[in-house]
Amino acid sequence: MASKPGSLPLEGITVIELSTVVTAALGVTLLCEQGARGIKVEPPGIGDPLRYLGTASAGVSALFANCNRGKESIALDLKQAEGVAVVRELAARADVLISNYRPGVLDRLGLGYDTLRAANPGLVYLSISGFGTEGPLASAPAYDHVIQAMSGFAAVQGRDGKLDLVRTFVCDEVTAYTACQAATAALFQRERTGEGQRIDLSMLDAALYFLWPAGMSEHTFTGDGVVERSELKNTYRAFPTRDGFFAMAPFTDHHWHGLFRATGNGDLCEDPRYATIGARATALDELFDRFEAAFAAMATAEVEALLRELDIPGGRCLALEETIAHPQLAATGSVQAQTHPVLGPLRSPAHPARFGGQRLPPRSPLGALGEHTDAVLGELGYDAAAIAALREKGVAAG
């Protein structure tokens, strides 16, 4: 089923997706955007429940469209032996299989790693779970906000003793990116060994790994003699202005001295308590509190001009529609527009990596459930009569 290698990094790679909702779906989309062929297996009737959650066009949610670009959809009933047999045939010809079913589900269906590897030793078989394959929560269900709560995200987001969540699917998405990286690393290793492998990836591990560098900096050193300082993450704030909000990241002496003078705190330039990076790091909250009153009396445009004059990294806090329309994104082609035959006009983010200095071409979202069922079955050698028989039994649909 592999296509011929071409100009995109992963052309010639075929990925089978057995999943619902976000993690595996988005991970496969990332691979598809880099040239892989993705075949998403959905149950007949309802399909992936993500199709129905949130803002929609032509009965398909934007969330589903955003997580399922560049794929083909085949509708198969995996509760029937014939449906399982089709997936085995797909896996026998594929390079990668990615699933986010709970541990043990695919084994019970007859689609476990050992079974599929017997027919395809080069298969990279990546299983995503909430908590891993061991431990007291191995079989527990999980969604993004549950992992946020348990991985430390809620603690990092909280202030003044109150915990909070990031209001987007950050743990789902981090897991998807980790899955994409792990799958491509395994494909690279296969080039040297000729062997595929099984990869187990938990959302909790992916979230913890992502959070750790800054989020767990206060819990990294475990010996004696640790010097505690205010962590940079604790100073993240949106400064209010007369007509909005902005964020900034002063770092050098030049940055700080400029801010001291611009906010009426010029005497602090000679204050030994704030003379070095290390000294300022212990007093960031205090210093930022001093700045807030001055900034609150200024227009956001004035603050932006000041930050540019002082060469301080910073920018206004934008509404979502302002982000999409920002001239910087227009200049870099970061938002791509297209017209889908079913979903109509839509936009999506360009893949952030430029290969060979060029943007990757936009990939179209999936539309109808099982819209590629007949074509995929035909590639496997099923003739019209065999496909009709599968449809009659409810094994295949679309």
C-alpha positions in Angstrom: 0.0 0.0 0.0 3.0 2.3 0.2 3.3 5.1 -2.3 6.6 5.9 -4.1 9.0 8.1 -2.2 8.8 11.8 -3.2 9.6 15.3 -2.0 7.8 15.1 1.4 9.8 13.6 4.3 7.5 10.7 5.0 6.2 9.9 1.6 6.1 6.1 1.1 5.1 5.5 4.8 1.7 4.1 5.5 0.1 4.6 9.0 -3.0 2.7 10.3 -4.9 4.5 13.0 -7.2 2.8 15.5 -8.4 5.5 17.8 -11.0 7.9 19.1 -10.8 11.5 20.1 -7.5 13.5 20.1 -4.1 11.9 21.0 -3.6 9.2 18.3 -5.6 11.2 15.7 -3.5 14.3 16.0 -0.3 12.3 16.0 -1.2 10.6 12.8 -2.2 14.0 11.3 1.3 15.3 12.0 2.8 12.3 10.1 0.3 12.8 7.2 1.3 16.5 6.9 4.9 15.3 6.5 3.9 13.1 3.6 2.7 9.8 5.2 -0.4 8.1 4.1 -2.9 7.7 7.0 -5.8 5.3 7.1 -8.2 5.9 10.0 -10.4 3.0 11.0 -13.7 4.1 12.5 -16.7 2.1 13.6 -19.7 2.1 11.3 -22.6 4.3 12.3 -21.2 6.9 14.7 -17.6 6.8 13.7 -15.1 8.7 15.9 -17.2 10.6 18.6 -15.0 13.6 18.1 -16.9 14.2 14.9 -19.8 15.6 17.0 -18.1 17.7 19.7 -18.1 21.5 19.3 -18.4 23.9 16.4 -19.3 22.1 13.2 -19.8 22.4 9.5 -21.9 19.9 7.5 -22.2 17.7 10.6 -18.4 17.5 11.2 -16.8 19.3 14.2 -13.9 21.7 13.8 -12.1 19.7 16.4 -12.4 16.5 14.4 -11.3 18.3 11.2 -8.3 19.9 13.0 -7.2 16.5 14.3 -7.8 14.5 11.1 -6.1 16.2 8.1 -4.6 14.3 5.2 -6.2 10.9 6.0 -8.5 8.3 4.5 -11.5 7.0 6.5 -12.5 3.3 6.4 -15.5 2.2 8.5 -15.1 -1.3 9.9 -16.9 -3.2 12.7 -14.0 -4.7 14.8 -16.5 -6.8 16.8 -16.8 -9.0 13.7 -14.1 -11.3 12.6 -14.2 -10.1 9.1 -13.5 -6.5 10.2 -10.5 -7.7 12.3 -9.3 -9.6 9.3 -9.3 -6.4 7.2 -7.2 -4.6 9.8 -4.8 -7.4 9.8 -4.4 -7.1 6.1 -3.9 -3.4 6.4 -1.3 -3.9 9.1 0.6 -6.5 7.1 1.3 -3.8 4.4 1.7 -0.8 6.7 4.8 0.8 8.3 3.1 2.1 11.5 0.0 1.4 13.5 -1.0 3.9 16.2 -3.8 3.2 18.7 -5.1 4.9 21.8 -7.4 2.0 23.0 -7.0 1.0 26.6 -4.3 -1.6 27.3 -5.4 -5.1 26.4 -8.2 -4.1 24.0 -6.4 -4.8 20.8 -5.0 -8.1 22.2 -8.6 -9.2 22.9 -9.6 -8.3 19.4 -6.8 -10.3 17.9 -4.8 -7.2 16.9 -2.0 -7.3 19.5 1.6 -6.6 18.6 2.8 -10.2 18.5 0.0 -11.2 16.2 0.6 -8.4 13.7 4.4 -8.6 14.0 4.2 -12.3 12.8 2.9 -11.1 9.5 5.0 -7.8 9.3 8.2 -7.8 11.4 8.9 -4.3 10.2 5.8 -2.8 11.8 6.1 0.0 14.3 3.3 -0.5 16.7 2.6 2.5 19.0 0.1 2.2 21.8 -1.1 5.3 23.7 -2.8 4.9 27.1 -3.7 7.2 29.9 -1.4 5.8 32.5 0.8 3.1 31.0 0.6 -0.7 31.0 1.6 -1.2 34.7 0.6 0.1 38.1 -2.7 0.6 39.8 -4.1 2.9 37.1 -3.1 0.8 34.1 -6.6 0.1 33.0 -8.1 3.4 34.0 -9.7 5.7 31.5 -8.2 9.2 31.0 -8.9 12.4 29.2 -6.9 15.6 28.9 -8.1 17.4 31.9 -7.6 14.3 34.1 -4.0 14.2 33.1 -3.6 17.9 33.6 -4.8 17.4 37.2 -2.5 14.5 37.9 0.7 15.5 36.1 1.2 18.9 37.8 -0.3 21.2 35.1 -3.1 22.2 37.5 -0.6 23.0 40.2 1.6 25.1 37.9 -1.4 27.0 36.5 -2.7 27.8 40.0 -2.0 30.9 42.0 -2.6 31.9 45.7 -3.5 28.3 46.7 -6.1 27.8 43.9 -5.5 25.2 41.2 -6.5 25.7 37.6 -6.4 24.0 34.3 -5.1 25.0 30.9 -8.3 25.6 28.8 -7.1 23.7 25.8 -6.1 20.0 25.2 -2.5 20.5 26.2 -1.8 17.0 27.5 -3.6 15.4 24.5 -1.6 17.5 22.1 1.8 17.0 23.9 1.1 13.2 23.8 0.4 13.4 20.0 3.6 15.3 19.3 5.5 12.8 21.4 3.9 9.9 19.5 4.9 11.4 16.2 8.5 11.8 17.4 8.6 8.3 18.8 7.2 6.8 15.6 9.7 8.5 13.3 12.6 7.6 15.6 11.5 3.9 15.4 11.2 4.2 11.6 14.8 5.6 11.6 16.0 2.7 13.7 14.2 0.3 11.3 16.3 1.7 8.5 19.4 0.4 10.4 18.0 -2.9 11.8 15.2 -3.9 9.4 13.0 -4.5 12.5 10.0 -2.7 13.7 9.1 -2.5 17.4 6.4 -1.9 20.0 6.2 1.5 21.6 4.1 2.1 24.7 3.4 5.8 25.5 1.2 7.1 28.3 -0.4 10.5 28.4 0.8 10.9 32.0 4.4 10.3 31.1 4.3 12.6 28.1 2.7 15.4 30.1 5.2 15.0 33.0 8.1 14.9 30.5 6.9 18.1 28.9 6.2 19.9 32.2 9.4 18.9 33.9 12.1 21.3 32.7 10.5 24.5 34.2 7.5 23.1 35.9 9.4 20.8 38.2 12.6 22.9 38.6 11.8 23.2 42.3 11.7 19.5 42.6 14.7 18.5 40.6 17.6 18.7 43.1 17.2 16.3 46.0 20.4 16.8 48.0 21.6 19.2 50.6 22.8 22.7 49.9 20.1 23.6 47.4 19.7 27.3 46.9 16.0 28.2 46.5 15.2 31.2 44.2 12.0 32.5 42.7 11.2 30.5 39.6 10.7 32.2 36.3 7.4 30.4 35.8 6.1 32.2 38.9 6.5 35.6 37.3 4.3 34.8 34.3 1.7 37.5 34.2 -0.4 39.6 31.8 0.2 43.3 32.7 -2.9 45.4 32.4 -2.8 48.6 30.4 -5.3 51.4 29.9 -6.9 49.5 27.0 -5.7 45.9 27.2 -2.9 43.6 28.4 0.6 42.7 27.4 3.4 40.3 28.4 7.2 41.0 28.5 10.4 39.2 29.4 13.2 41.6 30.5 16.5 39.9 31.0 19.6 42.1 30.5 20.8 45.0 32.7 19.9 47.3 29.7 16.4 45.9 29.8 15.9 46.4 33.5 17.5 49.8 33.8 15.4 51.0 30.9 12.2 49.8 32.6 13.3 51.3 35.9 13.6 54.7 34.3 10.5 54.5 32.2 8.3 53.6 35.1 9.6 56.2 37.5 11.9 53.8 39.4 15.2 55.2 38.2 16.7 55.0 41.7 16.6 51.2 41.4 19.4 51.3 38.8 21.9 51.8 41.6 20.2 49.6 44.2 22.5 46.6 45.0 19.4 44.5 45.6 18.7 44.5 41.9 22.2 44.9 40.5 22.6 41.4 39.0 20.5 38.8 37.2 20.6 36.5 40.3 19.6 39.3 42.6 16.7 40.4 40.5 15.6 36.8 40.2 14.8 36.7 43.9 12.6 39.8 43.6 10.8 39.5 40.3 7.3 39.6 41.8 8.2 42.8 43.8 9.6 44.5 40.7 6.7 43.6 38.5 4.3 44.9 41.1 6.1 48.2 40.9 5.8 48.3 37.1 2.0 47.6 37.1 0.8 51.0 38.3 2.9 52.8 35.6 1.7 50.4 32.8 -1.9 50.7 33.9 -1.9 54.4 33.0 -0.4 53.7 29.5 -2.1 52.6 26.3 -1.0 49.2 25.0 0.5 50.8 21.9 2.7 53.0 24.1 3.9 50.0 26.0 4.7 48.2 22.8 6.7 51.2 21.5 8.6 51.3 24.8 9.5 47.7 24.7 10.7 47.9 21.1 12.8 51.0 22.0 14.4 49.0 24.8 14.7 45.8 22.7 12.7 43.9 25.4 10.9 40.8 24.2 7.2 41.5 24.6 3.8 41.8 22.9 0.2 42.6 23.5 -2.2 39.9 24.5 -4.3 39.2 21.5 -7.8 37.8 21.1 -8.0 34.7 19.0 -9.3 36.5 15.9 -6.5 39.1 16.3 -3.9 36.3 16.4 -5.2 34.8 13.1 -5.2 38.2 11.4 -1.8 39.3 12.7 0.4 40.7 10.0 3.4 38.5 11.2 1.4 35.4 10.5 0.3 36.7 7.1 3.9 37.4 6.2 5.0 33.9 7.1 2.0 32.1 5.7 1.3 30.5 9.0 -2.4 30.2 8.5 -3.6 28.4 5.3 -7.0 28.7 3.7 -8.7 26.0 1.6 -12.1 24.9 0.4 -13.3 21.4 1.4 -15.8 19.7 -0.9 -18.0 18.8 2.0 -17.0 21.2 4.9 -16.7 24.3 2.8 -14.1 27.1 3.3 -11.8 26.6 6.3 -8.4 27.5 7.6 -5.7 25.5 9.3 -2.2 26.2 10.7 0.7 25.5 8.4 3.1 22.8 9.6 5.6 24.8 11.7 8.7 23.1 10.2 9.9 24.3 6.8 11.6 21.4 5.0 14.1 22.7 2.5 13.0 26.2 3.3 9.5 25.5 2.0 6.1 25.3 3.7 4.5 21.9 3.5 1.3 21.9 1.4 -2.0 22.0 3.4 -3.8 18.7 3.8 -7.5 18.4 3.6 -9.6 17.2 6.6 -11.7 14.1 6.6 -15.3 14.6 5.6 -17.8 11.7 5.5 -17.4 8.6 7.7 -16.0 5.7 5.6 -15.7 7.8 2.5 -12.6 5.7 1.4 -13.9 2.3 2.5 -14.4 0.9 -1.0 -11.1 2.2 -2.4 -9.1 0.8 0.5 -10.8 -2.6 0.3 -10.2 -2.6 -3.4 -6.5 -2.1 -2.9 -6.5 -5.1 -0.6 -8.0 -7.2 -3.4 -11.6 -7.2 -2.5 -13.8 -7.2 -5.6 -17.2 -5.5 -5.8 -19.1 -8.6 -4.7 -16.9 -9.1 -1.7 -17.2 -5.5 -0.7 -21.0 -5.7 -1.1 -21.0 -8.8 1.1 -19.1 -7.0 3.9 -21.6 -4.1 3.7 -24.5 -6.5 3.8 -23.2 -8.0 7.0 -22.5 -4.6 8.6 -18.7 -5.3 8.6 -18.0 -2.3 6.4 -19.8 1.0 5.7 -19.3 4.3 4.1 
